[in-house]
Amino acid sequence: MHTHKDILNIPEMSLVVLIGASGSGKSTFARQHFLPSEIVSSDACRAMVSNDENAQEFSKDAFEVARFIISKRLKHGLLTVVDATNVRDEDRADWVRLAREFHVLPVAIVLNMPEKVCTERHAQRTDRSFGAHVIPKQTALLRRGLRRLRLEGFRHIHELRNPEEVAAITSIRREPLFNNLKSETGPFDIIGDIHGCHTELVELIQQLNYHETDGVWRHPEGRRLVFLGDLVDRGPASPAVLKLVMKQVKEGAALCVPGNHDVKLVRWLNGKNVQLKHGLEQTVAQLSAETPEFLEEIKTFLDGLVSHYVLDGGKLVVAHAGLKEEMQGRGSGRVREFCYYGETTGETDEFGLPVRHNWAADYNGKAMVVYGHTPVPSPQWLNRTIDIDTGCVFGGSLTALRYPEKDLVSVKAKEIYCEPVRPLHMPPSGLTLQQQHDDVLNIADFNGKMLIENRYGGPVTIREQHTIAALEVMSRFAVNPKWLIYLPPTMSPAETSKLPDFLEHPAEAFSYFRGVGVTKVICEEKHMGSRAVVIVAKDEKAVEETFGIKGEGIGVVYTRTGRSFFTDKNMEQALLQRLNKALAASGFYEKFNTDWACFDCELMPWSAKALSLIETQYASTGAAATHALSAAVQALRQNEAAAPLLEKYSLKHQQATQFIDAYRQYCWPVNSLDDYKLAPFHIMATAGKTWFHQDHEWHMDEIAAFCEEDKNILLATPFKVVHLEDEEQVTEATEWWNTLTGKGGEGMVVKSYQYLHQHARGIAQPAIKIRGREYLRIIYGPEYTTPAYLERLKARGLSAKRSLALREFVLGLEGLERFVSKDSLKGVHECVFGVLALESEPVDPRL
């Protein structure tokens, strides 16, 4: 315990308890070797609650504050230092309890200074006053308690006995816990419970493309095996399994965590009174033919295994029976017990087996947890966790999960080596574990202020006042929430045009993209329809398997705000059947290895969705204006003195007529399915994949291929690829825009050629819309081209709109990434809900 060296070693995740009488130098030592934020001082807490760090009558409140701060820090895995005398047993016991509560290691650093040193130092202090008896009493208490520190629960104890030893300490080295292998990034092949099934293990390793050299299995691409424990018992060849795994680990070709059966074997090897049942009797019989040296090797190997590992920067956790988030990377007896056995309710099921608490159903951690222990017919994801014990010893299979790919590889058991007490193959429910768990969402998860992490940028903040409106939309108006895997972002216009007669012009879009380092863009014709998300599957079975939805057809069409596009469900399903047939005929499903797809689209005509808007606002405005202005013009023509007024009202009449002509371009009667036009422009996701890594031209080409199969209803979007350094191409694209808008078209959308472009300041706008001069009359009113009005509009600001577009863009992508990686619906909806809530932000809707 006595420390006489220049470096102190402590665990990186620990509660450091400084112990010493007043004047021993604890606070000075803490300031020299720890960050100010890591130190929780009882004196400072006393000052917080009383404005006087010497006010002993406030000590109870001060220590409550200290415990609160320390608890919050330990919850987040932050090393914390307790700066107090801590000479009494009961004071130290409180900190040890707190450390155990948060599964961190308690560390004692004892400044056991001579009483004379403490007294002399105290005499020099002007900020502290107490009786002469205090320091001798504290010193006596400290020395009586020293020999009990290890019994109290301190696993790391450092004692410094004089000022020279304190001064000799140059640094404190923070040592990672044995379970911290965050620097190991893989790739890994994680193998479930083996239970002595050596033949199947070798077959699985070979199927994973490992090759044996000198008794060690290695992968040509440098992959490593990870064994989830329960290497022994019940199966025919536990010693052979042990030899293989021990060799792999010894040579650095594998990692291994212990299972409960392995722990029980160690106890037997150590001579403990262990009952020979649950397969241990078979292992003991098989080991009887082995040498004492090998048995000693087994004992050393199994005894040295670490309860769990945190890998790949904290993204992956492996443990035999799984592990809750608050226990990951921690060290305590309770953590080890959970890793070995999981958590039981204290009840037994109809087979006499303990009922296990389904910790994975409540798991909300960021790390993926791969575990075994409980045999399952087939591995299924639940809240970023997966049980890959598929009961090989019970006649099931031996399974490996490939990380980070998440691919599952299995080999069938050669025979049933042990009859399971609980049947391995229970009747299926038709829904996956995740779908069963996602059946009811908790409103509390989507209430209040939210901070949504994503892989494309900084966290996105959703304010509480905006979540209220989003909650109402999702709960009252949205489609079945299980369909809602994606909401598309809003789109920003370009900067205001410098040309006198234009509010928007392609030149500003090209200038923006040049400014963020884009050299190639794609210009797509902008359809005047309604934005629609289309999810379509080959059949209803695929819908049930992917989305957990029954009886709602082969897909859905919904709006930017998650509402059903069609009031007529039969019409919606008929449209989806046409799309489905086109996808099948073009070979889309085979090419993309999928049985479903999600598309971002425009659905036309605009009037199909906005008929009431047209009738109540546009048509009524146009009719009233033309009727009144026509009469006014006729009257003014009768009076030569009214020539200036005639000119003014003739212009107004012309503008009203242009307004009517503008919106009529996008209206046509819808009497049958063939009157609709669907124009997909992004393939958002298919089974297990998103397609953001592909450029926009790829999206256009792939979509055009299946649109060819049904030109009556599917529309491939015209586009041009433009190299921005080629002025001829820029001019050609601008002329194309002039032609489109001159014929009454809405305009075009300009995007970076790559789906997602990152520059020094972040992510570029995903798309910039350039709307035509006449189309903008619908948006800003019939008279917007009047010079004075147009001049005012040119002062419009875009920063809020662009910020909104980027935040919605990254949330949309993140939600789809979570869905295809089989995250919980809660995780997906966090992003979808975020987009919906952002729509409540006060942004000019005309932009």
Buried (B, 14 or more C-beta within 10 A) or exposed (E): BEBEEEEBEBBBBBBBBBBBBBBBBBBEBBEBBBEEEBBBBBBBBBBBBBEEBEBEEBBEBBBEBBBEBBEEBBEEBBBBBBBBBBBBBEBBEBBBEBBBBBBBBBBBBBBBBEBEBBBEBBEEEEEEEEEEEBBEEBBEBBBEBBEEBEEBBBBBBBBBBEBEBBEBBEEBEEEBBBBBBBEBBBBBBBBBBBBBBBBBBBBBBEBBEBEEEEEBBBBEEEBBBBBBBBBBBBBBBBBBBBBBBBBBBEEEBBBBBBBBBBBBBBBBBEEEEBEEEBBBEBBBEBBEEBEEEBBEBBBEBBBEBBBBBBBBEBBBBBBBBBBBBBBBBBBBEEBBBBBBBBBEEEEEEEEEEBEBBBBBBEBEBEBBBBBBBBBBBBBBBBBBBBBBBBBBBBBBBBBBBBBBEBEBBBBEBEEEBBEBEBEBEEEEEEBBBBBBBBEEBEEEBBEEEBEBEBEBBEEBEBBEEBBEEBBEBBEEEBBEBBBBBBBBBBBBBBBBBEEEEBBBBBBBBBEBBBEBEBEBBBBBBBBBBBBBBBBBBBEBEBBBBBBBBEEBBBBBBBBBBBBBBBEEEEBBBBBBBBBBEBBBEBEBBEEBEBBBBBBBBBBBBBBBBBBEEBEEEBBEBBEEBBEBBBEBBEEBEEEEEBEEBBEBBBBBBEBBBBBBEBBBBBBBEBEEBEBBBBBBBBBBBBBBBBBBEBBBBBBBEBBBBBBEBBEEBBBBBBBBBBEBEEEEBBEBBBEBBBEBBEEBBBBBBBBBBBBBBBEEEEBBBBBBBBBBBBBBBBBBBBBBBBEEEBEEBBEBEBEBBBBBBBBBBBBBBBBBBBBBBBBBBBBBBBBBBBBBBBBBBEBEEBB
